[in-house]
Amino acid sequence: MRKVLPLLAIVFVVTGGALAHLPAAARADGVLEYDACPIVDGADGTYAKVIFLPTAVFYAGDTLEISAEMLSLTAPLMGPSQASFTPTIYLNIGGVQVDTASLPDTLTYTFTQDTKLADYPALEWGLEASPLIPLHAKWSASCANVPLAGCDALMNIPSTAVVGAFVAGAPLYWEPGQLVQPYTEITAGSTAWVLGVDKRGEYYKIIWGCDLVWVPVGTMGPNYDAVWNGAPLPADMVD
C-alpha cells in the first residue's frame, strides 16, 4: 500500500549561486517516506537543479520525463572563452547517473520495480554548467505510471495455451499433489494462462505471479470474455 505523508512542501535554497529545488516531507513515526511521483509531476519551473530528500518512493511503471530549455544568457556573463559553451542536463537516481543530454532535450527513466531511494540525494536532476556562468533552465517535469508488460510477455507460452477462468477457489501446487507453502489460494473469477494437464489429468498447469504452478482441474473452466469466447481449456499433457 502506498504511504503518503500528510505534509509535502517545496523548499528553495541558494547553493553556490544556483537555486536548488528540494521537495521536503514531514516525518511520521520517525520514518521519512513519501510517494515521489506526484511531486516530480509538479516540479515545473526555472532553476538550476532539483534534489529529492530520502526516502522517495517510486512504483513499478513510474516513468519520468524531464525536459529543459536554456534561458537566454545576458551579455556580461558571456566572455570569449564561453562563446562555444554548451551546458548539459543530467538525471541521477540514488546517486547514479541514468541519463544525460545537451540542452534542449528530455531525460527519461522508468522504474521497473517498486523502489525506495533512501540515500541522499534520493533523486536529482539539473544543469552541468561552468562555475563561471551561473545558469538556470526552464524545466518541465512529469511522472506517470505506465503499466509494464507482464512477465508472461517474456515467457514461452505454447500456441495451444488458453486463458481460463477460475470457477472456484483454487489452492496452488508446486507439483501435482504438493501444496505451495504457506497455503495460497486463487479466488474464483480470476483468470490465468492454462498450458495443459498433468499425466493423470487431475491438475492444470498455469502461469500465476510469474511462476508455473498447478491447480485442480475442477477449479477452472472456459473464459467467456470477448477475447476467448469460451474456448475450451487445453487437454494436452505437460510436464
C-alpha positions as CSV (number, residue, x, y, z in Angstrom):
1,M,0.0,0.0,0.0
2,R,1.3,3.4,-0.8
3,K,2.2,5.6,2.1
4,V,1.9,9.3,1.5
5,L,2.9,11.6,4.3
6,P,0.4,14.3,5.3
7,L,2.7,17.3,4.6
8,L,4.6,17.8,1.3
9,A,6.3,21.1,0.6
10,I,8.7,22.7,-1.8
11,V,11.7,24.5,-0.4
12,F,14.1,26.7,-2.3
13,V,17.6,27.3,-1.1
14,V,20.6,29.0,-2.7
15,T,23.7,26.9,-3.2
16,G,26.7,28.3,-5.0
17,G,24.7,31.0,-6.8
18,A,22.2,28.4,-8.1
19,L,18.8,27.5,-6.9
20,A,18.3,24.0,-5.5
21,H,14.8,22.9,-5.5
22,L,14.1,20.4,-2.7
23,P,10.8,18.6,-2.1
24,A,10.6,18.2,1.7
25,A,8.3,15.8,3.6
26,A,7.2,15.6,7.2
27,R,8.3,12.7,9.4
28,A,5.7,10.2,10.6
29,D,6.7,7.7,13.3
30,G,10.3,8.6,12.7
31,V,10.2,7.4,9.1
32,L,10.6,9.7,6.1
33,E,8.8,8.1,3.2
34,Y,6.7,9.7,0.5
35,D,5.2,8.9,-2.9
36,A,7.6,10.9,-5.1
37,C,5.9,10.6,-8.5
38,P,3.3,13.3,-7.8
39,I,6.0,15.7,-6.7
40,V,8.0,15.1,-9.9
41,D,4.8,15.8,-11.8
42,G,4.6,19.2,-10.3
43,A,8.2,20.3,-10.4
44,D,7.9,22.7,-13.4
45,G,9.8,25.9,-13.1
46,T,13.0,27.8,-13.6
47,Y,16.0,26.7,-11.5
48,A,19.4,25.0,-11.7
49,K,18.7,21.7,-10.1
50,V,16.3,19.6,-8.1
51,I,17.2,17.4,-5.1
52,F,14.7,15.0,-3.6
53,L,15.2,14.0,0.1
54,P,15.1,10.4,1.3
55,T,13.0,8.3,1.4
56,A,11.5,8.9,-2.0
57,V,9.2,6.0,-3.1
58,F,8.6,5.1,-6.7
59,Y,6.5,2.2,-8.0
60,A,7.0,-0.2,-10.9
61,G,5.9,1.6,-14.1
62,D,6.5,5.1,-12.8
63,T,8.0,6.9,-15.8
64,L,9.9,10.2,-15.5
65,E,10.1,12.7,-18.4
66,I,12.1,15.8,-17.6
67,S,12.6,18.4,-20.3
68,A,14.7,21.5,-20.2
69,E,15.5,24.5,-22.3
70,M,18.1,27.1,-21.5
71,L,17.2,30.6,-20.7
72,S,18.9,33.4,-22.6
73,L,22.3,34.4,-21.3
74,T,22.9,38.0,-20.6
75,A,25.9,39.6,-22.3
76,P,28.0,40.3,-19.2
77,L,28.0,36.6,-18.4
78,M,29.4,35.6,-21.8
79,G,33.1,36.1,-22.4
80,P,35.1,34.9,-25.4
81,S,36.1,31.7,-23.7
82,Q,32.4,30.8,-23.1
83,A,31.2,31.6,-26.6
84,S,31.0,27.9,-27.6
85,F,30.0,26.6,-24.1
86,T,27.1,24.1,-24.3
87,P,25.5,23.1,-20.9
88,T,24.2,19.6,-20.4
89,I,21.4,18.3,-18.2
90,Y,21.5,15.1,-16.1
91,L,19.3,12.8,-14.2
92,N,20.6,10.8,-11.2
93,I,18.7,8.0,-9.4
94,G,20.1,7.2,-6.0
95,G,23.4,8.9,-6.8
96,V,23.8,7.1,-10.2
97,Q,23.5,9.0,-13.4
98,V,20.9,7.3,-15.6
99,D,20.5,9.9,-18.4
100,T,22.3,13.0,-19.7
101,A,21.9,15.2,-22.8
102,S,22.8,18.6,-24.2
103,L,20.2,21.4,-24.0
104,P,17.5,21.5,-25.1
105,D,16.4,17.9,-24.6
106,T,14.3,15.4,-22.5
107,L,15.6,13.0,-19.9
108,T,13.6,9.8,-19.3
109,Y,13.6,6.9,-16.8
110,T,11.2,4.1,-16.0
111,F,11.2,2.2,-12.7
112,T,10.8,-1.5,-13.4
113,Q,10.1,-2.4,-9.7
114,D,9.0,-0.7,-6.5
115,T,11.9,1.4,-5.3
116,K,12.7,3.2,-2.1
117,L,15.5,5.8,-2.6
118,A,16.9,6.1,0.9
119,D,20.3,7.7,0.2
120,Y,20.9,11.4,-0.2
121,P,20.2,12.7,-2.7
122,A,17.4,10.3,-3.5
123,L,16.7,11.8,-6.9
124,E,18.4,14.7,-8.6
125,W,18.3,16.4,-12.0
126,G,19.9,19.6,-13.1
127,L,22.4,21.5,-15.2
128,E,26.1,20.7,-15.6
129,A,27.4,24.2,-16.2
130,S,30.6,26.2,-15.8
131,P,31.1,27.7,-12.3
132,L,31.9,31.0,-14.1
133,I,28.4,31.0,-15.7
134,P,25.6,30.7,-13.2
135,L,22.8,29.2,-15.4
136,H,19.2,28.3,-14.9
137,A,17.0,26.3,-17.2
138,K,13.3,26.2,-17.8
139,W,12.1,22.8,-16.7
140,S,9.0,20.7,-17.5
141,A,8.7,17.6,-15.4
142,S,6.2,14.8,-15.5
143,C,5.7,11.4,-13.8
144,A,3.0,8.9,-14.7
145,N,2.6,5.3,-14.0
146,V,2.7,3.3,-17.3
147,P,1.8,-0.4,-16.8
148,L,4.7,-2.7,-17.6
149,A,4.4,-5.7,-19.8
150,G,3.7,-8.7,-17.6
151,C,6.2,-11.5,-17.1
152,D,4.1,-13.6,-19.4
153,A,5.3,-11.4,-22.2
154,L,8.8,-12.8,-21.7
155,M,7.7,-16.5,-21.3
156,N,7.5,-19.1,-23.9
157,I,3.7,-19.7,-24.0
158,P,2.7,-22.6,-26.3
159,S,0.3,-21.8,-29.1
160,T,-2.2,-24.3,-27.6
161,A,-2.4,-22.4,-24.3
162,V,-5.7,-20.7,-23.4
163,V,-6.7,-18.1,-20.8
164,G,-9.2,-19.8,-18.5
165,A,-11.3,-18.6,-15.6
166,F,-11.5,-19.8,-12.0
167,V,-14.9,-21.1,-11.2
168,A,-14.0,-21.9,-7.6
169,G,-11.2,-21.1,-5.1
170,A,-8.1,-22.9,-6.2
171,P,-5.2,-23.9,-3.9
172,L,-1.8,-23.7,-5.6
173,Y,0.5,-26.6,-6.0
174,W,4.2,-26.5,-6.9
175,E,3.8,-30.0,-8.3
176,P,0.7,-32.2,-8.6
177,G,-0.2,-33.2,-5.1
178,Q,2.4,-30.8,-3.4
179,L,0.7,-27.7,-2.0
180,V,2.5,-24.4,-2.0
181,Q,3.5,-23.3,1.5
182,P,2.3,-21.1,3.0
183,Y,-1.1,-22.1,1.7
184,T,-2.1,-19.9,-1.2
185,E,-5.5,-19.8,-2.9
186,I,-6.6,-18.1,-6.1
187,T,-10.1,-16.6,-5.8
188,A,-13.0,-17.5,-8.1
189,G,-13.4,-15.1,-11.0
190,S,-9.6,-14.7,-11.6
191,T,-8.1,-15.7,-14.9
192,A,-4.8,-17.3,-15.9
193,W,-3.0,-18.9,-18.8
194,V,-3.6,-22.7,-18.9
195,L,-0.8,-24.7,-20.5
196,G,-2.2,-28.2,-20.2
197,V,-2.8,-31.1,-17.7
198,D,-0.6,-33.5,-15.7
199,K,-0.3,-37.1,-16.8
200,R,-3.3,-38.1,-14.7
201,G,-5.5,-35.3,-15.9
202,E,-6.1,-34.1,-12.3
203,Y,-4.3,-30.7,-12.4
204,Y,-3.9,-27.8,-14.8
205,K,-0.5,-26.2,-15.2
206,I,-0.9,-22.4,-15.2
207,I,1.1,-19.2,-15.2
208,W,0.5,-17.3,-11.9
209,G,2.5,-14.5,-10.5
210,C,5.4,-15.2,-13.0
211,D,5.6,-18.8,-11.8
212,L,4.5,-22.1,-13.3
213,V,2.2,-23.8,-10.8
214,W,-0.7,-26.3,-10.7
215,V,-4.4,-26.1,-9.7
216,P,-7.1,-28.8,-9.6
217,V,-8.9,-29.1,-12.9
218,G,-12.3,-28.7,-11.2
219,T,-11.4,-25.2,-10.2
220,M,-11.1,-23.8,-13.7
221,G,-13.3,-23.5,-16.8
222,P,-13.5,-21.6,-20.1
223,N,-13.2,-17.8,-20.1
224,Y,-16.2,-16.2,-21.7
225,D,-14.8,-12.7,-22.3
226,A,-14.8,-11.0,-25.7
227,V,-11.3,-12.4,-26.4
228,W,-11.6,-16.1,-25.6
229,N,-15.3,-16.6,-26.1
230,G,-15.4,-19.8,-24.0
231,A,-12.5,-21.5,-25.8
232,P,-12.0,-25.0,-24.3
233,L,-9.1,-25.4,-22.0
234,P,-6.1,-27.5,-23.4
235,A,-6.1,-31.2,-22.6
236,D,-2.5,-31.7,-23.8
237,M,-0.3,-33.4,-21.2
238,V,2.6,-31.2,-20.0
239,D,5.5,-31.7,-17.6
